[in-house]
């Protein structure tokens, strides 16, 4: 069975990034994958100082262990000032090749304005640098404030179809690349 970890890089209580992550998670689970959500809002992570040990922060080990044991990851980020959120970047910086190399990754960005690919491109570079495999399908949710309805439901059918394609690609490519047939 394919195991996926989902991480959203927002600390807001009603985060659109988490809503987008949950849309992807529901679809990935429907395809038979096991999913664990690492909620950065509930984790106590330090600023990365380049060190390997963070004994006063057990959530660092929890983060590292969950990602290391997973076959793939979903990274969802709000786009702040044209790039990845500092929260998500810091979480990724707390990990290394040991956790991220060979992972299949699906990328989602959420924006208040018009859809673009800045944060997605930055996440691609980060994942490539640590030898991860990013699927070609990616999602940028522009004008997020009007993309979701009650309980996080997507209002645009074409966007919902893109989430379907994203989930299908993530599960299929993870099975292929990680040997989980």
N, C-alpha and C positions, 0 to 999 in steps of 0.2 A: 504494500500500500504506500502511496505517495504521502509524505508528510510535509506540510507547508507551514511556515511561520509568517504571520501578518504583523506588520509594524506600521503605525501611523505617526508621523512626526508633528503632532500638534498637542498642545496642552489644554486647549479650550474644552470646556465641558460638553458643549453641543457641536463639536467639530465636524465640519464638512469632510475633512480628510478621513475621519473615522466612519462617517456615513458611506463614503466611497469605498473604503476598505471593507466594510461589512457587505456591500453589494458584491464585491469580488469574492469574499469569503463564502457567502451563501451559494454562489454559483460553483465554486471549486469543490465545496462539500457535496453538492448535488451530483458532481462527477465522480464521487467516491474517494476524494482525498481527505486525509485527516488534517485539521487546521488548529493551530494554537495561536492565539492573539497575545502579543506582548504589549500591554497597555502602558506606554511611557508616562501617562498621567498618574499612574499608581506606583511607578517604580522610583526608587531613590538612586539616581545615577549621578556621579560626580562629573565635573568637567574633565575631559580627557587631558592628562598632562604628559602623555607619551609613555607612561609607565606600563608595566605589565600586571602589576599587583595592586589591587584596591581592597585591602582587607577590611576596611571600615564600611564597605558597600557590597553586601552580599548579592544585591540585584545585578551587579556587573557579571558575576559568575552565572546567575540565572539566565541573563541575556545571552552570554557566550554559549552556555550549554544547550539552550533551546535552539539556537541557530546552528550550532555544530551538528546536532542530531537531526536537523531537518534536511530534506532533499531540496527544498526551494523556499523562496521568500517572496512576499508581496510587500513592497515599500510604497506607502502613500504619504505624500507631503503637501502641505500648503506651499504655495510659491510666495516667498517673501523677498522683496527687492530683487526679483528676477532670478531667484535660485532656491535651493533646498533650504528647508527650515534648519535653524541651528540645533534644535532638539534632535532631529533625525541624524544630522551630520555628526553630532556628538556621540549618539548611540553607535553609529557605524565606526567612528574613530576608536571607540572602546573595544572594538573587535579587531581581528587581524586575518591574515591568510588562513590560519588554522580554522577559523569559523566560516569564512566567506568563500574561500576558493572552491570552485566547482559547483557552487550553488546556482540553481536556475532562478532567475529573478523576473518578476513582473512589476512594472512601475506605473504609478498613478500620481498625477498632480492635480491640485485643486486651486482655482484662482477666483478672486472676486471680479476680475475684469475679463477681457477676451482671452480665449484659449490660446496658449502657445506652448512651446516645447523647452523652454529654458531649464526649468528644474529637472525635467525628464532627461535632457542631455547631460546635465551635471551628474545625475544619478547613474546614467550609463557609463560615464567616465570613471566614477568611483568604483562601480562594480567591475568594469573591465580591469582597472588597476589591481584589484584583489583577485583577479582571475575567475570572476563569476560569469555566468552566461545569461544575458538579458534577452528575453523573448522579443520578437519584432513588434508585436502588438503592445501598444502603450495607450494610456488614457489620460487626456488632459480635460478636466471638467471646468470649463469657463463659466463665469457668472454663477458660481455655485449657489448663491443665495436664491436662485430660482430654478435650480436643477433637481432639488429634492422636495418631496411632499411630506406629508405626515408619516412618522415612523421611518424616515429615511428612504422612502420609495422614490425611485427615479421617475420623473415626469415625462421625459423625452424617450420615445420608443427606440429611436435610432441610437441614442446613448446606451440604452438598456441592451441593445443588440451588440454594441461594441464591448460591453462588459461580458456578454455571453462568449464572444469570440476570444476575448482576453483570457477568460477562465479556461476555455477549451485548449487554447495554445499553451497556457502555463502547465496544465495537467499533462497534456500529450508530450510536450517537450521535456518536462521533468521525468516522465517515465522513460523516454528515449535516452536522455543524457545521463540519467542516474541509474539506468538499468532496472527500473521497477515496472516490469510488464505485467 
